[in-house]
Amino acid sequence: MSFENLLKVTVDFDTSHIIFPTIIAVILGILFLAILVTRGRTIFASIGSGPWWPVGIDHLRFFGTIAGTVLYFLAMPAVGDIYPNTGLGFYLCSIPYLFAMSVLYLHERGRKQLIIAGLNAVIAPSLVWYILSELFNISLP
């Protein structure tokens, strides 16, 4: 092995898109283990002694968040396949997802709150999409 090879960078574009999800999955796994190590006894004690399901949980928000997030991640590659290599799968799926999550967690759904949620749902993904795909040239799904 020579020192010339240390400065060479090759990118396999067929698998380069899975680098960041892999990093995030590893970080989340480490954080999960840290929670289990530091709070595991409390968690397992509460599961064993109390009711299996948390009392007073907001079922609509809990299951709505899970269903919306699963739908978001399933839709993103499908929409991205329609517009390949543009990041529009992320962009076009993030706007309705962010709006739906915002409306789901609103306590009052008046006109003003819905307008703010709508503006947030359009502006935030637009900025993220522009910064990542245009300025940093990072490919999005």
Sequence and secondary structure as in RCSB ss.txt:
>XXXX:A:sequence
MSFENLLKVTVDFDTSHIIFPTIIAVILGILFLAILVTRGRTIFASIGSGPWWPVGIDHLRFFGTIAGTVLYFLA
MPAVGDIYPNTGLGFYLCSIPYLFAMSVLYLHERGRKQLIIAGLNAVIAPSLVWYILSELFNISLP
>XXXX:A:secstr
  HHHHT     TTTGGGHHHHHHHHHHHHHHHHHHHHHHHHHHHHHHHS SS TT  HHHHHHHHHHHHHHHHH
HHHHHHHSTTTTHHHHHHHHHHHHHHHHHH S   HHHHHHHHHHHHHHHHHHHIIIIIIS     
